[in-house]
Amino acid sequence: MVDVRLEVGAFVRISERPYAGWGNRKFVGAAAGTGRVQYFDAPGAEAAQVVECPLAQIKAVTLPVQTRVYRRHASGRWQAGRVLEDDRNSLFVQFPNGESINVDAADLQVRWNRPLQDPLPLLVSEATETPFLSDARSAFIRQVALQYTAASGITAALSSSIELVDYQFEVVRRVLTDPVQRYLLADEVGLGKTIEAGVILRQYFLDAPESAHAVVLAPAALVPQWREELSARFGLGDSLGDFLHVICCDDLETLEEELPKTGMLVVDEAHHLSRQVNESQNALYGLLQAHAQRIPRLLLLSATPVLSDPEGFLRVLHLLDPITFPLNDLDGFQRRIATRQVIAEVVAALVPENLWGLPVELDRLKEAYGDNHILMEKVDALRAVIDTFPDEQDEHYTAALSGLKTHLIEAYRLHRRLLRNRRAAVQWATPRRAGLKRVSFHGEGTERWRRRIEELRQCLSNLETLPDSLRSALLECAINARQATSFLALLELHEMHDEPRATLRRR
């Protein structure tokens, strides 16, 4: 390893937080393995604070071409210029009126990346650049402002290498504008859940560059794909391994180490959390349950919400909202599933214009949830106001109506935290399937194949000694028999060998 000596006055960066995003600064000295660097706010402003950190975290940098720099004349007047070339110790700088000269790095300053604290000293020092440059970039700034407005301020959508379609943007907007960013993204297969989660992840890192720490939890087969997508499409490659971790579901040790520091958690194939097949899956769920409530941003991704398995579905929703979906109230949850259509219809009817139809809707709520005291209090409060025959704009009427509606949405509607797009609603997104009709087909061979696949699935589930990744791979191999990897190859990949066959080979 080459030892690069840091000269006093050289431009450097610090790799540790929170200083990693503050930009370039000046190296001012070192002692006993600790370096001292100083930031620069603006010409005329008070000297910024001096920061101390280990020398190993301080790296010399080369200023990119066209970096704005400032120098101070002997007269005390500041002058702004642009870097044309930097060889570390001396920089070739272009100043106004065609002046281009070499200047020692120690005689130049570069603003840090933080917002200007006070513009007045900069204006008093007359160190602003020529209006020519401002006029030249004004058209660009106007276009950026228009794009920012069109994207509703979601800069991650503008700075990612993706084509974000309307229904995906609506999911992203819904999550990012909610102060409680905890959702189950359940778009059907192929409609872009990974894209939606990637945009939300990037926005998190853009909004909190100094504190962002995220974990993506995925099956082993999807870990390389996630790393590639986050790096190539969302520009988060520099954060991978440091502040952004893509962890396999089987790696509980690494997950347990990272979760306490996590500000955002993304769980892919979240429907697997509904299972209680073996000790490993129970340990994973217990670990997530212990940390999920503390993590402010939680996205669960699944194309197959387990509505047919109320207990499993409850386990998934419990991670999103443990208060609304307690694990010890399975009977209440099953009743909510059975009456979810009633809730949807009542919520739609709770509008001021429906004054005369509201008593019928309140009776439906009382019939379905008469034993819920909190809900009945809100129902009775609205009924008491309705009995006075209020005007549609009556303050007490609208307040009671809004209170009941908000309570139903937050506490009873299952899809409050579930966002789902279906192919039937976005047929243009899959044009090759447009106009196709489903044709049912039944045959003895098909039924026999399905029975054998089900028998294999049950058999694999009972083999608790098999790793989850191998169990899933074997089942996938049986379903897609034409894929390149055979059963034998999968077993050998996991260091499991057929002993008699190995003996024959040796002979």
C-alpha positions as CSV (number, residue, x, y, z in Angstrom):
1,M,0.0,0.0,0.0
2,V,1.4,3.4,-1.1
3,D,1.6,6.0,1.7
4,V,0.2,9.3,0.3
5,R,1.4,12.2,2.4
6,L,-1.1,14.9,3.1
7,E,0.3,18.5,2.7
8,V,-1.1,21.3,4.8
9,G,-3.5,23.3,2.6
10,A,-4.3,20.3,0.4
11,F,-7.9,19.6,-0.5
12,V,-9.2,16.4,1.2
13,R,-12.4,14.5,1.9
14,I,-13.5,12.5,5.0
15,S,-15.0,9.1,4.4
16,E,-16.8,8.7,7.7
17,R,-20.3,10.1,8.6
18,P,-21.6,12.7,9.0
19,Y,-18.8,14.4,7.1
20,A,-18.8,12.1,4.0
21,G,-21.4,14.3,2.3
22,W,-20.1,17.7,3.3
23,G,-17.7,17.9,0.3
24,N,-14.1,19.1,0.0
25,R,-12.2,20.9,2.7
26,K,-8.7,21.9,3.7
27,F,-6.2,19.8,5.5
28,V,-4.7,22.0,8.3
29,G,-2.6,19.5,10.3
30,A,-2.3,16.3,12.2
31,A,-1.0,14.9,15.5
32,A,-0.9,11.4,17.0
33,G,-2.8,9.8,14.2
34,T,-5.6,12.4,14.2
35,G,-6.0,14.8,11.3
36,R,-7.6,18.3,11.4
37,V,-9.6,19.7,8.5
38,Q,-11.5,22.9,8.0
39,Y,-14.5,23.7,5.9
40,F,-15.2,26.8,3.9
41,D,-18.7,28.4,3.9
42,A,-18.3,31.4,1.6
43,P,-16.1,34.5,1.0
44,G,-16.6,37.0,3.8
45,A,-18.2,34.5,6.1
46,E,-16.8,33.5,9.5
47,A,-14.3,30.6,9.4
48,A,-16.1,27.3,9.6
49,Q,-15.4,24.8,12.3
50,V,-12.3,22.6,12.4
51,V,-13.1,18.8,12.5
52,E,-10.8,16.1,13.9
53,C,-10.9,12.5,12.7
54,P,-8.6,9.6,12.2
55,L,-6.0,10.1,9.5
56,A,-7.1,6.9,7.9
57,Q,-10.5,8.5,7.1
58,I,-8.9,11.5,5.3
59,K,-8.1,11.2,1.6
60,A,-6.5,13.7,-0.7
61,V,-8.7,14.7,-3.7
62,T,-8.3,16.2,-7.1
63,L,-10.7,19.0,-8.0
64,P,-12.8,18.2,-11.1
65,V,-12.5,20.6,-14.1
66,Q,-14.8,23.7,-13.8
67,T,-15.0,23.5,-10.0
68,R,-15.6,27.0,-8.6
69,V,-12.7,28.2,-6.4
70,Y,-12.0,31.4,-4.5
71,R,-8.7,33.2,-3.8
72,R,-8.0,36.2,-1.7
73,H,-5.7,39.0,-3.0
74,A,-3.2,40.7,-0.7
75,S,-5.6,43.7,-0.7
76,G,-8.2,41.5,1.0
77,R,-10.6,41.3,-2.0
78,W,-12.0,37.9,-3.0
79,Q,-12.1,36.6,-6.5
80,A,-14.0,33.6,-8.0
81,G,-12.5,31.3,-10.7
82,R,-12.8,28.0,-12.4
83,V,-10.4,25.0,-12.2
84,L,-9.0,24.0,-15.6
85,E,-6.4,21.5,-14.3
86,D,-5.4,20.1,-10.9
87,D,-2.1,18.3,-10.1
88,R,-2.8,18.4,-6.3
89,N,-0.1,20.9,-5.3
90,S,-0.8,23.5,-8.0
91,L,-4.0,24.3,-9.9
92,F,-4.4,26.0,-13.3
93,V,-7.3,28.4,-12.7
94,Q,-9.3,30.7,-15.1
95,F,-10.3,34.0,-13.5
96,P,-12.5,36.7,-15.1
97,N,-11.2,38.9,-17.9
98,G,-9.3,36.1,-19.5
99,E,-6.7,35.6,-16.7
100,S,-5.5,32.0,-16.4
101,I,-2.7,31.3,-14.0
102,N,-1.3,28.6,-11.7
103,V,-2.2,28.9,-8.1
104,D,-1.0,26.9,-5.1
105,A,-3.8,24.8,-3.6
106,A,-3.1,26.4,-0.2
107,D,-4.1,29.8,-1.6
108,L,-7.5,28.6,-2.9
109,Q,-10.8,27.7,-1.2
110,V,-13.8,25.6,-2.2
111,R,-17.3,25.8,-0.7
112,W,-18.5,22.8,1.2
113,N,-21.7,21.0,0.0
114,R,-23.9,22.4,2.7
115,P,-26.4,25.3,2.0
116,L,-25.1,28.8,2.3
117,Q,-25.7,29.9,5.9
118,D,-25.9,33.7,5.2
119,P,-25.7,35.2,1.7
120,L,-25.0,38.7,2.9
121,P,-21.2,38.3,3.5
122,L,-20.9,36.8,0.0
123,L,-22.6,39.8,-1.5
124,V,-20.6,42.3,0.5
125,S,-17.4,40.7,-0.5
126,E,-18.4,41.1,-4.2
127,A,-17.1,37.6,-4.9
128,T,-20.1,36.5,-7.0
129,E,-19.5,35.4,-10.6
130,T,-20.2,37.3,-13.8
131,P,-23.9,37.5,-14.8
132,F,-22.9,35.8,-18.1
133,L,-22.7,32.4,-16.4
134,S,-26.0,32.9,-14.5
135,D,-27.7,33.8,-17.8
136,A,-26.2,30.8,-19.5
137,R,-27.6,28.3,-17.0
138,S,-30.9,30.0,-16.3
139,A,-32.7,28.1,-19.2
140,F,-31.3,24.8,-17.8
141,I,-32.5,25.7,-14.3
142,R,-36.0,26.5,-15.5
143,Q,-36.2,23.1,-17.2
144,V,-35.0,21.4,-14.1
145,A,-37.6,23.2,-12.0
146,L,-40.3,22.1,-14.5
147,Q,-39.2,18.5,-14.3
148,Y,-39.1,18.7,-10.5
149,T,-42.7,20.0,-10.5
150,A,-43.8,17.3,-12.9
151,A,-42.2,14.6,-10.7
152,S,-43.9,16.1,-7.5
153,G,-40.5,16.7,-6.0
154,I,-39.5,13.0,-6.3
155,T,-36.0,13.5,-7.5
156,A,-35.2,9.8,-7.4
157,A,-37.6,9.3,-10.3
158,L,-35.6,11.9,-12.4
159,S,-32.1,10.6,-11.4
160,S,-32.6,6.8,-11.9
161,S,-32.0,4.9,-15.2
162,I,-35.5,3.7,-15.5
163,E,-38.8,4.3,-17.4
164,L,-41.3,4.9,-14.6
165,V,-44.9,4.3,-15.8
166,D,-47.9,6.0,-14.3
167,Y,-49.2,3.3,-12.0
168,Q,-45.6,2.8,-10.6
169,F,-45.2,6.5,-10.0
170,E,-48.5,6.5,-8.2
171,V,-47.3,3.8,-5.8
172,V,-44.0,5.7,-5.2
173,R,-45.9,9.0,-4.6
174,R,-48.3,7.3,-2.2
175,V,-45.5,5.9,-0.1
176,L,-43.3,8.9,-0.1
177,T,-46.1,11.4,0.8
178,D,-47.2,9.3,3.7
179,P,-45.5,10.2,7.0
180,V,-45.8,6.5,7.9
181,Q,-43.9,4.7,5.1
182,R,-44.9,1.1,5.9
183,Y,-46.5,-0.7,3.0
184,L,-47.0,-4.1,1.4
185,L,-46.3,-3.7,-2.3
186,A,-48.3,-6.5,-4.0
187,D,-48.3,-5.7,-7.7
188,E,-48.8,-8.8,-9.8
189,V,-45.7,-10.5,-11.3
190,G,-43.9,-8.4,-13.9
191,L,-45.5,-5.0,-13.0
192,G,-42.4,-3.6,-11.4
193,K,-42.4,-3.9,-7.6
194,T,-38.5,-3.9,-7.7
195,I,-38.6,-0.6,-9.6
196,E,-41.0,1.0,-7.2
197,A,-38.9,-0.1,-4.2
198,G,-35.7,1.0,-5.9
199,V,-37.0,4.5,-6.5
200,I,-38.2,4.8,-2.8
201,L,-34.8,3.5,-1.6
202,R,-32.9,6.1,-3.8
203,Q,-35.2,8.9,-2.5
204,Y,-34.4,7.9,1.0
205,F,-30.6,8.2,0.3
206,L,-31.1,11.5,-1.5
207,D,-33.2,12.9,1.4
208,A,-30.9,11.7,4.2
209,P,-27.4,11.4,2.7
210,E,-25.7,11.7,6.1
211,S,-27.8,9.2,8.0
212,A,-29.3,6.8,5.5
213,H,-28.8,3.1,6.3
214,A,-30.9,0.5,4.5
215,V,-31.2,-3.3,4.3
216,V,-32.8,-5.3,1.5
217,L,-33.7,-8.8,2.6
218,A,-34.1,-11.3,-0.3
219,P,-33.9,-15.0,-1.1
220,A,-30.4,-16.2,-2.0
221,A,-31.2,-16.5,-5.7
222,L,-32.3,-12.8,-5.9
223,V,-29.4,-11.2,-4.0
224,P,-27.1,-10.8,-7.1
225,Q,-30.1,-9.3,-9.1
226,W,-30.9,-6.8,-6.3
227,R,-27.2,-5.7,-6.1
228,E,-27.0,-5.2,-9.9
229,E,-30.3,-3.3,-10.1
230,L,-29.4,-1.0,-7.2
231,S,-26.0,-0.2,-8.7
232,A,-26.9,0.1,-12.4
233,R,-30.4,1.5,-12.3
234,F,-30.5,3.5,-9.1
235,G,-26.9,4.7,-8.7
236,L,-26.5,3.3,-5.2
237,G,-23.4,1.1,-6.0
238,D,-21.1,3.3,-3.8
239,S,-23.3,2.7,-0.8
240,L,-23.5,-1.1,-1.2
241,G,-21.7,-2.8,1.7
242,D,-21.4,0.3,3.7
243,F,-24.8,2.0,4.2
244,L,-26.9,-0.3,2.0
245,H,-26.8,-4.0,2.5
246,V,-28.5,-6.7,0.4
247,I,-28.7,-9.7,2.8
248,C,-29.8,-13.3,2.1
249,C,-32.8,-14.5,4.1
250,D,-30.6,-17.4,5.5
251,D,-27.9,-15.0,6.8
252,L,-29.5,-14.3,10.2
253,E,-26.2,-13.3,11.8
254,T,-25.5,-10.4,9.4
255,L,-29.2,-9.4,9.5
256,E,-29.1,-9.2,13.3
257,E,-26.0,-7.1,13.1
258,E,-27.5,-4.6,10.6
259,L,-31.1,-4.2,11.8
260,P,-30.4,-2.0,14.8
261,K,-28.8,0.6,12.5
262,T,-31.4,0.4,9.8
263,G,-33.6,3.3,8.8
264,M,-35.3,1.5,5.9
265,L,-36.0,-2.2,5.4
266,V,-37.1,-3.8,2.2
267,V,-38.2,-7.5,2.3
268,D,-38.6,-9.2,-1.0
269,E,-40.8,-12.3,-1.4
270,A,-42.4,-11.3,1.9
271,H,-45.1,-14.0,1.6
272,H,-42.5,-16.5,2.8
273,L,-42.8,-14.8,6.2
274,S,-46.2,-16.3,6.6
275,R,-44.8,-19.8,6.8
276,Q,-43.9,-21.6,10.1
277,V,-42.3,-24.7,8.5
278,N,-39.0,-24.9,10.3
279,E,-36.9,-23.3,13.0
280,S,-35.0,-21.1,10.5
281,Q,-38.1,-19.4,9.2
282,N,-39.4,-18.9,12.8
283,A,-36.1,-17.4,13.8
284,L,-36.2,-15.0,10.8
285,Y,-39.7,-13.9,11.6
286,G,-38.9,-13.4,15.3
287,L,-35.9,-11.3,14.4
288,L,-37.9,-9.1,12.0
289,Q,-40.7,-8.8,14.6
290,A,-38.3,-7.6,17.2
291,H,-37.0,-4.8,15.1
292,A,-39.7,-3.9,12.6
293,Q,-41.7,-1.6,14.8
294,R,-38.6,0.6,15.5
295,I,-37.6,0.9,11.8
296,P,-39.4,4.0,10.4
297,R,-39.6,2.8,6.7
298,L,-40.7,-0.8,5.9
299,L,-41.6,-2.2,2.5
300,L,-42.8,-5.8,2.1
301,L,-42.8,-7.0,-1.5
302,S,-45.0,-9.9,-2.6
303,A,-46.9,-10.8,-5.7
304,T,-49.0,-13.4,-3.8
305,P,-50.7,-11.9,-0.8
306,V,-51.9,-14.9,1.3
307,L,-55.6,-14.0,1.7
308,S,-56.4,-17.7,1.6
309,D,-54.3,-18.2,4.7
310,P,-55.6,-15.7,7.3
311,E,-53.0,-16.7,10.0
312,G,-50.1,-16.3,7.5
313,F,-51.5,-13.0,6.2
314,L,-51.9,-11.7,9.7
315,R,-48.2,-12.5,10.4
316,V,-47.2,-10.4,7.4
317,L,-49.5,-7.4,8.3
318,H,-48.4,-7.6,11.9
319,L,-44.9,-6.5,10.8
320,L,-46.4,-3.4,9.2
321,D,-48.7,-2.4,12.1
322,P,-48.5,-4.6,15.2
323,I,-51.2,-2.5,17.0
324,T,-53.8,-2.8,14.3
325,F,-53.0,-6.4,13.5
326,P,-52.1,-8.2,16.8
327,L,-51.1,-11.8,16.5
328,N,-53.3,-12.9,19.3
329,D,-56.5,-11.8,17.6
330,L,-56.8,-14.2,14.7
331,D,-60.6,-14.5,15.2
332,G,-61.0,-10.7,14.9
333,F,-58.8,-10.7,11.8
334,Q,-60.8,-13.4,10.1
335,R,-64.0,-11.5,10.8
336,R,-62.4,-8.4,9.2
337,I,-61.6,-10.4,6.1
338,A,-65.1,-11.7,5.9
339,T,-66.6,-8.3,6.3
340,R,-64.1,-6.2,4.3
341,Q,-66.7,-5.6,1.6
342,V,-69.0,-4.1,4.2
343,I,-66.3,-1.7,5.3
344,A,-65.4,-0.7,1.8
345,E,-69.1,0.1,1.0
346,V,-69.6,2.0,4.2
347,V,-66.5,4.1,3.8
348,A,-67.6,5.0,0.2
349,A,-71.0,6.1,1.6
350,L,-69.6,8.3,4.4
351,V,-70.0,11.6,2.5
352,P,-71.9,14.7,3.6
353,E,-74.3,14.5,0.6
354,N,-75.5,11.1,1.8
355,L,-77.2,12.4,5.0
356,W,-80.5,10.4,4.5
357,G,-78.7,7.1,3.7
358,L,-76.2,7.1,6.6
359,P,-78.5,5.5,9.2
360,V,-78.6,2.3,7.1
361,E,-74.8,2.2,6.8
362,L,-74.4,2.8,10.6
363,D,-76.8,-0.1,11.2
364,R,-74.6,-2.3,9.0
365,L,-71.5,-1.4,11.1
366,K,-73.4,-2.1,14.3
367,E,-74.5,-5.5,13.0
368,A,-70.9,-6.4,12.0
369,Y,-68.9,-4.8,14.9
370,G,-71.4,-4.2,17.7
371,D,-68.9,-5.4,20.3
372,N,-66.2,-2.9,19.4
373,H,-66.7,-0.1,21.9
374,I,-64.4,2.4,20.2
375,L,-66.1,2.0,16.9
376,M,-69.6,2.1,18.4
377,E,-68.8,5.4,20.2
378,K,-68.0,7.0,16.9
379,V,-71.1,5.5,15.3
380,D,-73.3,6.8,18.2
381,A,-71.7,10.2,18.0
382,L,-72.5,10.5,14.3
383,R,-76.0,9.1,14.8
384,A,-76.7,11.8,17.4
385,V,-75.7,14.5,15.0
386,I,-77.7,13.0,12.2
387,D,-80.9,13.0,14.4
388,T,-80.7,16.8,14.5
389,F,-81.0,17.0,10.6
390,P,-77.9,19.1,10.1
391,D,-76.9,21.0,7.1
392,E,-74.3,19.4,4.8
393,Q,-71.7,22.0,5.8
394,D,-72.5,21.8,9.6
395,E,-69.2,21.7,11.5
396,H,-70.2,19.1,14.0
397,Y,-71.7,16.9,11.2
398,T,-68.6,16.9,9.1
399,A,-66.3,16.4,12.1
400,A,-68.2,13.3,13.3
401,L,-68.3,12.0,9.7
402,S,-64.6,12.5,9.2
403,G,-63.8,10.9,12.6
404,L,-65.7,7.7,11.8
405,K,-64.3,7.5,8.2
406,T,-60.7,8.0,9.3
407,H,-61.1,5.3,12.0
408,L,-62.5,2.8,9.6
409,I,-59.8,3.4,7.0
410,E,-57.0,3.2,9.6
411,A,-58.2,0.3,11.6
412,Y,-60.4,-1.9,9.4
413,R,-59.6,-1.6,5.7
414,L,-57.0,-4.4,5.0
415,H,-55.7,-2.6,1.9
416,R,-54.8,0.6,3.9
417,R,-51.2,-0.6,3.9
418,L,-51.5,-2.8,0.8
419,L,-50.8,-1.3,-2.7
420,R,-51.6,-3.7,-5.6
421,N,-51.8,-3.2,-9.3
422,R,-53.3,-6.0,-11.5
423,R,-52.6,-6.8,-15.2
424,A,-56.3,-6.4,-15.9
425,A,-56.2,-2.8,-14.9
426,V,-53.0,-2.0,-16.8
427,Q,-53.3,-4.1,-20.0
428,W,-51.2,-1.6,-22.0
429,A,-48.2,-2.6,-19.8
430,T,-48.3,-6.1,-21.2
431,P,-49.4,-5.5,-24.8
432,R,-48.6,-9.1,-26.0
433,R,-51.4,-10.3,-23.8
434,A,-53.9,-7.8,-25.0
435,G,-57.1,-9.4,-26.3
436,L,-56.2,-12.9,-25.0
437,K,-58.9,-15.0,-23.4
438,R,-58.3,-17.6,-20.7
439,V,-59.2,-21.1,-21.8
440,S,-59.6,-23.8,-19.1
441,F,-58.0,-27.1,-19.8
442,H,-58.2,-30.3,-17.8
443,G,-56.3,-33.6,-18.5
444,E,-55.2,-36.7,-16.7
445,G,-51.5,-35.9,-17.3
446,T,-51.9,-32.4,-15.9
447,E,-53.7,-33.5,-12.8
448,R,-51.2,-36.3,-12.2
449,W,-48.3,-33.8,-12.6
450,R,-50.0,-31.4,-10.1
451,R,-50.5,-34.2,-7.5
452,R,-46.8,-35.3,-7.8
453,I,-45.6,-31.7,-7.5
454,E,-47.8,-31.3,-4.4
455,E,-46.5,-34.5,-2.9
456,L,-42.9,-33.3,-3.6
457,R,-43.6,-30.0,-1.9
458,Q,-45.0,-31.7,1.2
459,C,-42.1,-34.1,1.3
460,L,-39.5,-31.3,1.0
461,S,-41.4,-29.3,3.8
462,N,-41.0,-32.3,6.1
463,L,-37.2,-32.5,5.5
464,E,-36.2,-30.0,8.1
465,T,-32.5,-30.7,7.6
466,L,-32.5,-29.3,4.1
467,P,-31.6,-25.6,3.7
468,D,-34.4,-23.4,2.6
469,S,-32.5,-22.3,-0.5
470,L,-32.0,-26.0,-1.6
471,R,-35.7,-26.9,-0.8
472,S,-36.9,-24.0,-3.0
473,A,-34.4,-24.8,-5.8
474,L,-35.5,-28.5,-5.9
475,L,-39.1,-27.6,-6.1
476,E,-38.4,-25.0,-8.8
477,C,-36.4,-27.6,-10.8
478,A,-39.3,-30.0,-10.6
479,I,-41.8,-27.4,-11.9
480,N,-39.5,-26.1,-14.6
481,A,-38.0,-29.4,-15.7
482,R,-36.4,-27.9,-18.9
483,Q,-34.0,-25.6,-17.0
484,A,-30.3,-26.3,-17.3
485,T,-29.6,-27.3,-13.7
486,S,-30.6,-30.9,-12.9
487,F,-31.6,-32.4,-9.5
488,L,-28.2,-34.1,-9.3
489,A,-26.4,-30.8,-10.1
490,L,-28.4,-29.0,-7.4
491,L,-27.5,-31.6,-4.8
492,E,-23.8,-31.5,-5.7
493,L,-23.9,-27.7,-5.6
494,H,-25.0,-28.0,-2.0
495,E,-22.3,-30.6,-1.3
496,M,-24.8,-33.5,-1.1
497,H,-23.8,-36.6,-2.9
498,D,-25.4,-39.9,-3.8
499,E,-22.9,-42.3,-2.1
500,P,-23.6,-45.5,-4.2
501,R,-23.4,-43.6,-7.4
502,A,-20.1,-42.0,-6.3
503,T,-18.8,-45.4,-5.5
504,L,-19.7,-46.7,-9.0
505,R,-17.9,-43.7,-10.6
506,R,-14.8,-44.4,-8.7
507,R,-14.8,-48.0,-9.9
